[in-house]
Amino acid sequence: MINALINKYAFFSRPFLLLRLLKTPTIAGVTLTLSLLGGLTGCQKQTDNPSTSKQSASNQSPSNSSATTVSSNTVIDSQLPTVYATTNVWGSVAKAVGGDKVNVIVGVDDLSQDPHDYQATATDKLNVTKSAVMLVNGGGYDDWGISLAESVSHKPVLINAVALSGLSPNTDNAADEPASEQHQHDTQHEIKTADPQPSDHPHVPSEGHSEVHSHSHGDFNEHVFFSLDTAKKVAEAVNKQLAATSPANQAIYAKNTQQFIQQIDALKVKAQQIGQRKAITAFATEPVIGYLLADMGIKDVTPKAYVVQSETDAGVSVKVLNDSKSLLSNKQVGLLVVNAQTEDATSKQLITLAKASTVPVVAVYETFPDGVTSYTQFIEKTLDDFAVATR
Protein backbone atom coordinates (compact mmCIF):
# COMPACT_ATOMS: atom_id res chain seq x y z
CA MET A 1 0.00 0.00 0.00
CA ILE A 2 2.73 2.45 0.97
CA ASN A 3 4.61 1.81 -2.30
CA ALA A 4 1.46 2.49 -4.29
CA LEU A 5 1.04 5.82 -2.51
CA ILE A 6 4.68 6.71 -3.09
CA ASN A 7 4.53 5.92 -6.80
CA LYS A 8 1.20 7.69 -7.29
CA TYR A 9 2.17 10.87 -5.53
CA ALA A 10 5.91 11.04 -6.24
CA PHE A 11 5.39 14.26 -8.17
CA PHE A 12 4.58 16.14 -5.00
CA SER A 13 7.56 18.11 -3.79
CA ARG A 14 6.18 19.32 -0.47
CA PRO A 15 6.12 17.10 2.60
CA PHE A 16 2.81 18.51 3.92
CA LEU A 17 0.97 17.15 0.88
CA LEU A 18 2.26 13.69 1.63
CA LEU A 19 1.20 14.11 5.25
CA ARG A 20 -2.41 14.46 4.11
CA LEU A 21 -2.12 11.17 2.28
CA LEU A 22 -0.22 9.17 4.90
CA LYS A 23 -2.45 9.66 7.91
CA THR A 24 -2.35 6.04 9.00
CA PRO A 25 0.21 5.94 11.81
CA THR A 26 1.21 2.31 11.37
CA ILE A 27 1.38 -0.03 8.40
CA ALA A 28 2.48 -3.62 8.93
CA GLY A 29 3.79 -2.68 12.35
CA VAL A 30 6.07 0.10 11.03
CA THR A 31 5.51 3.62 12.30
CA LEU A 32 5.54 6.30 9.64
CA THR A 33 7.75 9.16 10.83
CA LEU A 34 8.79 12.50 9.45
CA SER A 35 12.13 10.94 8.57
CA LEU A 36 10.28 8.67 6.15
CA LEU A 37 8.48 11.63 4.64
CA GLY A 38 11.81 13.42 4.28
CA GLY A 39 13.17 10.40 2.49
CA LEU A 40 10.24 10.31 0.07
CA THR A 41 10.72 13.91 -0.98
CA GLY A 42 14.32 14.89 -0.26
CA CYS A 43 15.92 11.84 -1.85
CA GLN A 44 14.69 12.56 -5.35
CA LYS A 45 17.36 15.06 -6.32
CA GLN A 46 18.12 14.69 -10.00
CA THR A 47 19.69 16.93 -12.60
CA ASP A 48 17.15 17.49 -15.35
CA ASN A 49 19.79 17.98 -18.01
CA PRO A 50 23.28 16.90 -16.97
CA SER A 51 24.62 17.55 -20.44
CA THR A 52 24.23 21.29 -19.94
CA SER A 53 26.46 21.39 -16.87
CA LYS A 54 30.10 22.27 -17.20
CA GLN A 55 32.32 19.17 -17.05
CA SER A 56 36.06 18.78 -17.30
CA ALA A 57 37.81 15.85 -18.93
CA SER A 58 38.09 14.07 -15.59
CA ASN A 59 34.37 14.05 -14.79
CA GLN A 60 32.76 13.23 -18.11
CA SER A 61 30.09 10.58 -17.56
CA PRO A 62 30.96 7.07 -18.71
CA SER A 63 29.22 5.85 -21.83
CA ASN A 64 25.62 4.76 -21.42
CA SER A 65 25.46 6.37 -17.99
CA SER A 66 23.91 9.34 -16.28
CA ALA A 67 25.90 11.86 -14.26
CA THR A 68 23.18 11.71 -11.64
CA THR A 69 22.63 8.99 -9.07
CA VAL A 70 19.12 7.58 -9.22
CA SER A 71 18.21 8.24 -5.62
CA SER A 72 14.44 8.02 -5.49
CA ASN A 73 12.94 5.53 -3.08
CA THR A 74 11.27 3.33 -5.67
CA VAL A 75 12.89 0.97 -8.12
CA ILE A 76 12.60 2.54 -11.56
CA ASP A 77 13.08 -0.44 -13.88
CA SER A 78 12.40 -3.91 -12.52
CA GLN A 79 14.19 -5.45 -15.50
CA LEU A 80 17.52 -4.00 -14.37
CA PRO A 81 19.65 -4.94 -11.35
CA THR A 82 19.33 -2.68 -8.34
CA VAL A 83 22.12 -1.44 -6.08
CA TYR A 84 21.35 0.06 -2.69
CA ALA A 85 24.15 2.30 -1.36
CA THR A 86 24.26 3.79 2.11
CA THR A 87 25.37 7.23 0.84
CA ASN A 88 25.09 9.17 -2.38
CA VAL A 89 28.90 9.19 -2.65
CA TRP A 90 29.09 5.41 -2.92
CA GLY A 91 25.85 5.32 -4.89
CA SER A 92 27.42 7.51 -7.55
CA VAL A 93 30.28 5.02 -7.96
CA ALA A 94 27.73 2.28 -8.61
CA LYS A 95 25.95 4.56 -11.09
CA ALA A 96 29.21 5.31 -12.91
CA VAL A 97 29.66 1.58 -13.44
CA GLY A 98 26.08 0.67 -14.25
CA GLY A 99 25.05 3.75 -16.19
CA ASP A 100 21.51 3.45 -17.46
CA LYS A 101 21.66 -0.33 -17.03
CA VAL A 102 21.27 -0.24 -13.26
CA ASN A 103 18.93 1.19 -10.64
CA VAL A 104 20.80 2.93 -7.82
CA ILE A 105 19.01 3.82 -4.60
CA VAL A 106 20.75 5.59 -1.72
CA GLY A 107 20.00 6.05 1.95
CA VAL A 108 21.82 9.27 2.91
CA ASP A 109 21.25 11.85 0.20
CA ASP A 110 21.09 15.09 2.16
CA LEU A 111 23.73 17.34 3.69
CA SER A 112 21.72 17.54 6.91
CA GLN A 113 21.92 13.77 7.45
CA ASP A 114 24.86 12.21 9.28
CA PRO A 115 25.83 8.87 7.69
CA HIS A 116 27.01 7.61 11.08
CA ASP A 117 23.62 8.08 12.73
CA TYR A 118 21.16 7.67 9.88
CA GLN A 119 17.94 5.92 10.91
CA ALA A 120 16.85 3.50 8.18
CA THR A 121 13.17 3.62 7.26
CA ALA A 122 10.68 0.97 6.21
CA THR A 123 11.21 2.12 2.64
CA ASP A 124 14.97 1.56 2.94
CA LYS A 125 14.29 -1.99 4.11
CA LEU A 126 11.95 -2.61 1.19
CA ASN A 127 14.51 -1.27 -1.27
CA VAL A 128 17.27 -3.45 0.18
CA THR A 129 14.98 -6.46 -0.20
CA LYS A 130 14.66 -5.66 -3.91
CA SER A 131 18.39 -5.09 -4.39
CA ALA A 132 20.87 -7.55 -5.84
CA VAL A 133 23.83 -5.60 -4.43
CA MET A 134 24.28 -3.42 -1.36
CA LEU A 135 27.22 -1.05 -1.11
CA VAL A 136 28.38 0.07 2.33
CA ASN A 137 31.36 2.05 3.53
CA GLY A 138 32.04 -0.26 6.47
CA GLY A 139 34.54 0.21 9.28
CA GLY A 140 31.89 1.39 11.72
CA TYR A 141 30.91 4.30 9.46
CA ASP A 142 27.47 3.00 8.49
CA ASP A 143 26.73 0.01 10.69
CA TRP A 144 23.02 0.72 10.23
CA GLY A 145 23.40 -0.39 6.61
CA ILE A 146 24.99 -3.71 7.50
CA SER A 147 22.28 -4.30 10.11
CA LEU A 148 19.66 -3.47 7.49
CA ALA A 149 21.12 -6.01 5.08
CA GLU A 150 21.06 -8.60 7.87
CA SER A 151 17.40 -7.91 8.64
CA VAL A 152 15.93 -8.77 5.24
CA SER A 153 15.00 -12.25 4.09
CA HIS A 154 16.38 -11.73 0.57
CA LYS A 155 19.96 -10.75 1.36
CA PRO A 156 21.87 -8.80 -1.31
CA VAL A 157 25.55 -9.27 -2.02
CA LEU A 158 27.28 -6.84 0.32
CA ILE A 159 30.22 -4.81 -1.00
CA ASN A 160 32.20 -3.37 1.91
CA ALA A 161 34.50 -0.53 0.88
CA VAL A 162 36.69 -0.67 4.00
CA ALA A 163 37.22 -4.41 3.62
CA LEU A 164 38.07 -3.93 -0.05
CA SER A 165 40.45 -1.07 0.68
CA GLY A 166 43.03 -3.14 2.54
CA LEU A 167 43.67 -0.04 4.65
CA SER A 168 42.31 -1.33 7.94
CA PRO A 169 44.41 -3.79 9.93
CA ASN A 170 41.22 -5.29 11.38
CA THR A 171 39.49 -6.47 8.19
CA ASP A 172 39.93 -9.61 6.16
CA ASN A 173 38.91 -10.42 2.60
CA ALA A 174 35.17 -10.56 3.30
CA ALA A 175 34.50 -7.62 1.04
CA ASP A 176 32.19 -9.05 -1.57
CA GLU A 177 29.79 -11.74 -0.42
CA PRO A 178 26.20 -12.29 0.77
CA ALA A 179 25.29 -10.13 3.74
CA SER A 180 24.63 -13.10 6.00
CA GLU A 181 28.19 -14.35 5.52
CA GLN A 182 29.93 -11.01 5.64
CA HIS A 183 28.38 -10.09 8.95
CA GLN A 184 30.63 -12.68 10.56
CA HIS A 185 33.70 -11.04 9.02
CA ASP A 186 32.92 -7.34 8.96
CA THR A 187 34.85 -5.53 11.57
CA GLN A 188 32.78 -3.76 14.14
CA HIS A 189 35.79 -1.60 15.03
CA GLU A 190 36.06 -1.18 18.75
CA ILE A 191 36.49 2.43 19.69
CA LYS A 192 39.63 2.45 21.77
CA THR A 193 39.38 4.23 25.06
CA ALA A 194 40.81 7.69 24.65
CA ASP A 195 43.98 8.46 26.55
CA PRO A 196 43.27 9.84 30.01
CA GLN A 197 42.61 13.54 29.77
CA PRO A 198 45.32 15.78 31.24
CA SER A 199 44.44 17.87 34.26
CA ASP A 200 43.81 21.02 32.27
CA HIS A 201 40.02 20.84 32.48
CA PRO A 202 37.45 22.26 31.89
CA HIS A 203 36.84 21.05 28.35
CA VAL A 204 35.31 23.04 25.56
CA PRO A 205 31.75 21.77 24.98
CA SER A 206 30.55 20.84 21.52
CA GLU A 207 27.80 23.26 20.66
CA GLY A 208 24.60 21.63 19.51
CA HIS A 209 25.90 18.10 19.99
CA SER A 210 24.77 16.14 23.01
CA GLU A 211 26.70 13.17 21.68
CA VAL A 212 29.95 13.45 19.79
CA HIS A 213 30.01 11.27 16.70
CA SER A 214 33.03 9.04 16.44
CA HIS A 215 34.79 9.69 13.15
CA SER A 216 37.90 7.72 13.95
CA HIS A 217 38.05 4.19 15.27
CA GLY A 218 41.36 3.88 17.06
CA ASP A 219 44.11 4.88 14.65
CA PHE A 220 42.13 3.87 11.58
CA ASN A 221 40.43 6.45 9.37
CA GLU A 222 37.27 4.82 8.06
CA HIS A 223 36.48 7.57 5.55
CA VAL A 224 37.76 5.50 2.63
CA PHE A 225 35.55 7.30 0.11
CA PHE A 226 38.40 9.83 -0.01
CA SER A 227 40.80 7.04 -0.98
CA LEU A 228 41.03 7.08 -4.78
CA ASP A 229 42.50 3.60 -4.90
CA THR A 230 39.58 2.30 -2.84
CA ALA A 231 37.08 3.94 -5.19
CA LYS A 232 38.61 2.00 -8.07
CA LYS A 233 38.41 -1.26 -6.12
CA VAL A 234 34.76 -0.62 -5.31
CA ALA A 235 33.98 0.11 -8.96
CA GLU A 236 35.59 -3.17 -9.97
CA ALA A 237 33.58 -5.07 -7.34
CA VAL A 238 30.34 -3.45 -8.52
CA ASN A 239 31.23 -4.32 -12.11
CA LYS A 240 31.75 -7.96 -11.13
CA GLN A 241 28.41 -8.23 -9.35
CA LEU A 242 26.39 -6.38 -11.99
CA ALA A 243 27.87 -8.54 -14.73
CA ALA A 244 26.89 -11.66 -12.80
CA THR A 245 23.37 -10.32 -12.25
CA SER A 246 22.83 -8.99 -15.79
CA PRO A 247 25.17 -10.80 -18.22
CA ALA A 248 23.55 -9.14 -21.24
CA ASN A 249 24.99 -5.79 -20.10
CA GLN A 250 28.42 -7.10 -19.14
CA ALA A 251 30.23 -5.24 -21.92
CA ILE A 252 28.62 -1.94 -20.94
CA TYR A 253 29.56 -2.36 -17.29
CA ALA A 254 33.14 -3.24 -18.20
CA LYS A 255 33.47 -0.21 -20.48
CA ASN A 256 32.03 2.15 -17.88
CA THR A 257 34.30 0.73 -15.19
CA GLN A 258 37.39 1.20 -17.31
CA GLN A 259 36.41 4.78 -18.09
CA PHE A 260 35.74 5.49 -14.41
CA ILE A 261 39.16 4.11 -13.44
CA GLN A 262 40.82 6.31 -16.07
CA GLN A 263 39.05 9.33 -14.61
CA ILE A 264 40.22 8.44 -11.10
CA ASP A 265 43.78 7.99 -12.34
CA ALA A 266 43.60 11.46 -13.90
CA LEU A 267 42.32 12.89 -10.62
CA LYS A 268 45.18 11.26 -8.74
CA VAL A 269 47.67 12.97 -11.03
CA LYS A 270 45.86 16.25 -10.41
CA ALA A 271 46.03 15.64 -6.66
CA GLN A 272 49.77 15.00 -6.76
CA GLN A 273 50.35 18.25 -8.62
CA ILE A 274 48.84 20.29 -5.79
CA GLY A 275 51.60 19.56 -3.33
CA GLN A 276 54.36 19.01 -5.85
CA ARG A 277 57.57 20.85 -4.93
CA LYS A 278 55.77 22.49 -1.99
CA ALA A 279 55.88 21.94 1.75
CA ILE A 280 52.21 22.27 2.67
CA THR A 281 50.89 21.51 6.14
CA ALA A 282 47.32 21.31 7.36
CA PHE A 283 45.42 21.30 10.63
CA ALA A 284 42.30 19.12 10.25
CA THR A 285 39.49 19.37 12.79
CA GLU A 286 38.52 15.81 11.78
CA PRO A 287 40.51 13.11 9.95
CA VAL A 288 37.84 12.78 7.23
CA ILE A 289 40.03 13.68 4.26
CA GLY A 290 43.26 12.03 5.40
CA TYR A 291 43.70 9.75 2.39
CA LEU A 292 43.25 12.55 -0.13
CA LEU A 293 45.60 14.81 1.85
CA ALA A 294 48.25 12.13 1.43
CA ASP A 295 47.59 11.95 -2.32
CA MET A 296 48.03 15.72 -2.50
CA GLY A 297 51.29 15.59 -0.59
CA ILE A 298 49.88 17.73 2.21
CA LYS A 299 51.20 16.87 5.66
CA ASP A 300 48.60 16.62 8.42
CA VAL A 301 50.15 18.27 11.50
CA THR A 302 47.06 18.20 13.69
CA PRO A 303 48.23 17.63 17.29
CA LYS A 304 47.58 14.07 18.45
CA ALA A 305 45.97 15.35 21.64
CA TYR A 306 43.46 17.33 19.58
CA VAL A 307 42.59 14.30 17.46
CA VAL A 308 42.05 12.07 20.51
CA GLN A 309 40.11 14.58 22.60
CA SER A 310 37.89 15.76 19.75
CA GLU A 311 36.48 12.21 19.54
CA THR A 312 35.34 12.17 23.18
CA ASP A 313 32.12 13.43 24.74
CA ALA A 314 34.11 15.89 26.86
CA GLY A 315 35.59 17.55 23.81
CA VAL A 316 38.89 19.36 23.45
CA SER A 317 40.48 20.68 26.62
CA VAL A 318 41.26 24.35 27.08
CA LYS A 319 45.01 23.74 26.98
CA VAL A 320 44.88 21.68 23.78
CA LEU A 321 42.55 24.20 22.15
CA ASN A 322 44.86 27.08 23.06
CA ASP A 323 47.87 25.17 21.70
CA SER A 324 45.93 24.55 18.50
CA LYS A 325 45.01 28.20 18.23
CA SER A 326 48.68 29.13 18.55
CA LEU A 327 49.49 27.03 15.48
CA LEU A 328 47.02 29.11 13.49
CA SER A 329 47.76 32.55 14.93
CA ASN A 330 51.51 32.00 14.44
CA LYS A 331 50.90 30.61 10.96
CA GLN A 332 52.67 27.37 11.74
CA VAL A 333 50.22 25.55 9.50
CA GLY A 334 49.36 26.36 5.93
CA LEU A 335 45.70 25.33 5.94
CA LEU A 336 42.77 24.69 8.24
CA VAL A 337 40.59 21.81 7.02
CA VAL A 338 37.09 21.53 8.49
CA ASN A 339 34.16 19.17 8.03
CA ALA A 340 31.40 21.43 6.74
CA GLN A 341 28.72 19.02 7.95
CA THR A 342 29.76 18.74 11.60
CA GLU A 343 30.82 22.19 12.74
CA ASP A 344 30.73 22.71 16.50
CA ALA A 345 31.81 25.46 18.90
CA THR A 346 35.45 24.39 18.80
CA SER A 347 35.77 24.26 15.03
CA LYS A 348 33.96 27.59 14.72
CA GLN A 349 36.54 29.20 17.01
CA LEU A 350 39.35 27.79 14.89
CA ILE A 351 37.70 28.98 11.67
CA THR A 352 37.32 32.50 13.04
CA LEU A 353 40.95 32.58 14.17
CA ALA A 354 42.23 31.15 10.89
CA LYS A 355 40.44 33.81 8.87
CA ALA A 356 41.74 36.54 11.18
CA SER A 357 45.26 35.12 10.75
CA THR A 358 44.85 34.83 6.95
CA VAL A 359 45.25 31.06 7.08
CA PRO A 360 43.15 29.55 4.26
CA VAL A 361 40.18 27.45 5.36
CA VAL A 362 39.04 24.50 3.23
CA ALA A 363 35.67 22.86 3.89
CA VAL A 364 35.21 19.20 3.03
CA TYR A 365 32.09 17.05 2.90
CA GLU A 366 31.04 13.47 3.58
CA THR A 367 28.10 13.59 1.16
CA PHE A 368 27.55 15.63 -1.98
CA PRO A 369 27.43 19.42 -1.57
CA ASP A 370 24.97 21.35 -3.72
CA GLY A 371 25.65 21.12 -7.43
CA VAL A 372 27.67 17.89 -7.24
CA THR A 373 26.09 14.74 -8.70
CA SER A 374 28.95 12.32 -9.36
CA TYR A 375 31.96 10.91 -7.53
CA THR A 376 34.45 12.43 -9.95
CA GLN A 377 32.84 15.86 -9.55
CA PHE A 378 32.96 15.37 -5.77
CA ILE A 379 36.70 14.66 -5.78
CA GLU A 380 37.52 17.27 -8.41
CA LYS A 381 35.70 20.01 -6.52
CA THR A 382 37.63 19.07 -3.38
CA LEU A 383 40.93 19.16 -5.25
CA ASP A 384 40.05 22.51 -6.83
CA ASP A 385 39.30 23.98 -3.40
CA PHE A 386 42.70 22.86 -2.12
CA ALA A 387 44.46 24.10 -5.26
CA VAL A 388 42.99 27.57 -4.76
CA ALA A 389 43.87 27.58 -1.06
CA THR A 390 47.51 26.62 -1.68
CA ARG A 391 48.33 29.05 -4.48
C-alpha positions in Angstrom: 0.0 0.0 0.0 2.7 2.4 1.0 4.6 1.8 -2.3 1.5 2.5 -4.3 1.0 5.8 -2.5 4.7 6.7 -3.1 4.5 5.9 -6.8 1.2 7.7 -7.3 2.2 10.9 -5.5 5.9 11.0 -6.2 5.4 14.3 -8.2 4.6 16.1 -5.0 7.6 18.1 -3.8 6.2 19.3 -0.5 6.1 17.1 2.6 2.8 18.5 3.9 1.0 17.2 0.9 2.3 13.7 1.6 1.2 14.1 5.2 -2.4 14.5 4.1 -2.1 11.2 2.3 -0.2 9.2 4.9 -2.5 9.7 7.9 -2.4 6.0 9.0 0.2 5.9 11.8 1.2 2.3 11.4 1.4 0.0 8.4 2.5 -3.6 8.9 3.8 -2.7 12.3 6.1 0.1 11.0 5.5 3.6 12.3 5.5 6.3 9.6 7.7 9.2 10.8 8.8 12.5 9.5 12.1 10.9 8.6 10.3 8.7 6.1 8.5 11.6 4.6 11.8 13.4 4.3 13.2 10.4 2.5 10.2 10.3 0.1 10.7 13.9 -1.0 14.3 14.9 -0.3 15.9 11.8 -1.8 14.7 12.6 -5.3 17.4 15.1 -6.3 18.1 14.7 -10.0 19.7 16.9 -12.6 17.2 17.5 -15.3 19.8 18.0 -18.0 23.3 16.9 -17.0 24.6 17.5 -20.4 24.2 21.3 -19.9 26.5 21.4 -16.9 30.1 22.3 -17.2 32.3 19.2 -17.0 36.1 18.8 -17.3 37.8 15.8 -18.9 38.1 14.1 -15.6 34.4 14.1 -14.8 32.8 13.2 -18.1 30.1 10.6 -17.6 31.0 7.1 -18.7 29.2 5.9 -21.8 25.6 4.8 -21.4 25.5 6.4 -18.0 23.9 9.3 -16.3 25.9 11.9 -14.3 23.2 11.7 -11.6 22.6 9.0 -9.1 19.1 7.6 -9.2 18.2 8.2 -5.6 14.4 8.0 -5.5 12.9 5.5 -3.1 11.3 3.3 -5.7 12.9 1.0 -8.1 12.6 2.5 -11.6 13.1 -0.4 -13.9 12.4 -3.9 -12.5 14.2 -5.4 -15.5 17.5 -4.0 -14.4 19.6 -4.9 -11.4 19.3 -2.7 -8.3 22.1 -1.4 -6.1 21.3 0.1 -2.7 24.1 2.3 -1.4 24.3 3.8 2.1 25.4 7.2 0.8 25.1 9.2 -2.4 28.9 9.2 -2.7 29.1 5.4 -2.9 25.8 5.3 -4.9 27.4 7.5 -7.5 30.3 5.0 -8.0 27.7 2.3 -8.6 25.9 4.6 -11.1 29.2 5.3 -12.9 29.7 1.6 -13.4 26.1 0.7 -14.3 25.1 3.8 -16.2 21.5 3.4 -17.5 21.7 -0.3 -17.0 21.3 -0.2 -13.3 18.9 1.2 -10.6 20.8 2.9 -7.8 19.0 3.8 -4.6 20.7 5.6 -1.7 20.0 6.0 2.0 21.8 9.3 2.9 21.3 11.9 0.2 21.1 15.1 2.2 23.7 17.3 3.7 21.7 17.5 6.9 21.9 13.8 7.4 24.9 12.2 9.3 25.8 8.9 7.7 27.0 7.6 11.1 23.6 8.1 12.7 21.2 7.7 9.9 17.9 5.9 10.9 16.8 3.5 8.2 13.2 3.6 7.3 10.7 1.0 6.2 11.2 2.1 2.6 15.0 1.6 2.9 14.3 -2.0 4.1 11.9 -2.6 1.2 14.5 -1.3 -1.3 17.3 -3.5 0.2 15.0 -6.5 -0.2 14.7 -5.7 -3.9 18.4 -5.1 -4.4 20.9 -7.6 -5.8 23.8 -5.6 -4.4 24.3 -3.4 -1.4 27.2 -1.0 -1.1 28.4 0.1 2.3 31.4 2.0 3.5 32.0 -0.3 6.5 34.5 0.2 9.3 31.9 1.4 11.7 30.9 4.3 9.5 27.5 3.0 8.5 26.7 0.0 10.7 23.0 0.7 10.2 23.4 -0.4 6.6 25.0 -3.7 7.5 22.3 -4.3 10.1 19.7 -3.5 7.5 21.1 -6.0 5.1 21.1 -8.6 7.9 17.4 -7.9 8.6 15.9 -8.8 5.2 15.0 -12.2 4.1 16.4 -11.7 0.6 20.0 -10.7 1.4 21.9 -8.8 -1.3 25.6 -9.3 -2.0 27.3 -6.8 0.3 30.2 -4.8 -1.0 32.2 -3.4 1.9 34.5 -0.5 0.9 36.7 -0.7 4.0 37.2 -4.4 3.6 38.1 -3.9 -0.1 40.5 -1.1 0.7 43.0 -3.1 2.5 43.7 0.0 4.6 42.3 -1.3 7.9 44.4 -3.8 9.9 41.2 -5.3 11.4 39.5 -6.5 8.2 39.9 -9.6 6.2 38.9 -10.4 2.6 35.2 -10.6 3.3 34.5 -7.6 1.0 32.2 -9.1 -1.6 29.8 -11.7 -0.4 26.2 -12.3 0.8 25.3 -10.1 3.7 24.6 -13.1 6.0 28.2 -14.4 5.5 29.9 -11.0 5.6 28.4 -10.1 9.0 30.6 -12.7 10.6 33.7 -11.0 9.0 32.9 -7.3 9.0 34.9 -5.5 11.6 32.8 -3.8 14.1 35.8 -1.6 15.0 36.1 -1.2 18.7 36.5 2.4 19.7 39.6 2.5 21.8 39.4 4.2 25.1 40.8 7.7 24.7 44.0 8.5 26.6 43.3 9.8 30.0 42.6 13.5 29.8 45.3 15.8 31.2 44.4 17.9 34.3 43.8 21.0 32.3 40.0 20.8 32.5 37.5 22.3 31.9 36.8 21.0 28.3 35.3 23.0 25.6 31.8 21.8 25.0 30.6 20.8 21.5 27.8 23.3 20.7 24.6 21.6 19.5 25.9 18.1 20.0 24.8 16.1 23.0 26.7 13.2 21.7 30.0 13.5 19.8 30.0 11.3 16.7 33.0 9.0 16.4 34.8 9.7 13.1 37.9 7.7 14.0 38.1 4.2 15.3 41.4 3.9 17.1 44.1 4.9 14.6 42.1 3.9 11.6 40.4 6.5 9.4 37.3 4.8 8.1 36.5 7.6 5.5 37.8 5.5 2.6 35.6 7.3 0.1 38.4 9.8 0.0 40.8 7.0 -1.0 41.0 7.1 -4.8 42.5 3.6 -4.9 39.6 2.3 -2.8 37.1 3.9 -5.2 38.6 2.0 -8.1 38.4 -1.3 -6.1 34.8 -0.6 -5.3 34.0 0.1 -9.0 35.6 -3.2 -10.0 33.6 -5.1 -7.3 30.3 -3.4 -8.5 31.2 -4.3 -12.1 31.8 -8.0 -11.1 28.4 -8.2 -9.4 26.4 -6.4 -12.0 27.9 -8.5 -14.7 26.9 -11.7 -12.8 23.4 -10.3 -12.3 22.8 -9.0 -15.8 25.2 -10.8 -18.2 23.6 -9.1 -21.2 25.0 -5.8 -20.1 28.4 -7.1 -19.1 30.2 -5.2 -21.9 28.6 -1.9 -20.9 29.6 -2.4 -17.3 33.1 -3.2 -18.2 33.5 -0.2 -20.5 32.0 2.1 -17.9 34.3 0.7 -15.2 37.4 1.2 -17.3 36.4 4.8 -18.1 35.7 5.5 -14.4 39.2 4.1 -13.4 40.8 6.3 -16.1 39.0 9.3 -14.6 40.2 8.4 -11.1 43.8 8.0 -12.3 43.6 11.5 -13.9 42.3 12.9 -10.6 45.2 11.3 -8.7 47.7 13.0 -11.0 45.9 16.2 -10.4 46.0 15.6 -6.7 49.8 15.0 -6.8 50.3 18.3 -8.6 48.8 20.3 -5.8 51.6 19.6 -3.3 54.4 19.0 -5.9 57.6 20.8 -4.9 55.8 22.5 -2.0 55.9 21.9 1.7 52.2 22.3 2.7 50.9 21.5 6.1 47.3 21.3 7.4 45.4 21.3 10.6 42.3 19.1 10.3 39.5 19.4 12.8 38.5 15.8 11.8 40.5 13.1 9.9 37.8 12.8 7.2 40.0 13.7 4.3 43.3 12.0 5.4 43.7 9.8 2.4 43.2 12.6 -0.1 45.6 14.8 1.8 48.3 12.1 1.4 47.6 12.0 -2.3 48.0 15.7 -2.5 51.3 15.6 -0.6 49.9 17.7 2.2 51.2 16.9 5.7 48.6 16.6 8.4 50.2 18.3 11.5 47.1 18.2 13.7 48.2 17.6 17.3 47.6 14.1 18.5 46.0 15.4 21.6 43.5 17.3 19.6 42.6 14.3 17.5 42.1 12.1 20.5 40.1 14.6 22.6 37.9 15.8 19.7 36.5 12.2 19.5 35.3 12.2 23.2 32.1 13.4 24.7 34.1 15.9 26.9 35.6 17.5 23.8 38.9 19.4 23.5 40.5 20.7 26.6 41.3 24.3 27.1 45.0 23.7 27.0 44.9 21.7 23.8 42.5 24.2 22.2 44.9 27.1 23.1 47.9 25.2 21.7 45.9 24.6 18.5 45.0 28.2 18.2 48.7 29.1 18.5 49.5 27.0 15.5 47.0 29.1 13.5 47.8 32.5 14.9 51.5 32.0 14.4 50.9 30.6 11.0 52.7 27.4 11.7 50.2 25.6 9.5 49.4 26.4 5.9 45.7 25.3 5.9 42.8 24.7 8.2 40.6 21.8 7.0 37.1 21.5 8.5 34.2 19.2 8.0 31.4 21.4 6.7 28.7 19.0 8.0 29.8 18.7 11.6 30.8 22.2 12.7 30.7 22.7 16.5 31.8 25.5 18.9 35.4 24.4 18.8 35.8 24.3 15.0 34.0 27.6 14.7 36.5 29.2 17.0 39.3 27.8 14.9 37.7 29.0 11.7 37.3 32.5 13.0 40.9 32.6 14.2 42.2 31.1 10.9 40.4 33.8 8.9 41.7 36.5 11.2 45.3 35.1 10.7 44.8 34.8 6.9 45.2 31.1 7.1 43.2 29.6 4.3 40.2 27.4 5.4 39.0 24.5 3.2 35.7 22.9 3.9 35.2 19.2 3.0 32.1 17.1 2.9 31.0 13.5 3.6 28.1 13.6 1.2 27.6 15.6 -2.0 27.4 19.4 -1.6 25.0 21.4 -3.7 25.6 21.1 -7.4 27.7 17.9 -7.2 26.1 14.7 -8.7 28.9 12.3 -9.4 32.0 10.9 -7.5 34.4 12.4 -10.0 32.8 15.9 -9.5 33.0 15.4 -5.8 36.7 14.7 -5.8 37.5 17.3 -8.4 35.7 20.0 -6.5 37.6 19.1 -3.4 40.9 19.2 -5.3 40.1 22.5 -6.8 39.3 24.0 -3.4 42.7 22.9 -2.1 44.5 24.1 -5.3 43.0 27.6 -4.8 43.9 27.6 -1.1 47.5 26.6 -1.7 48.3 29.1 -4.5 
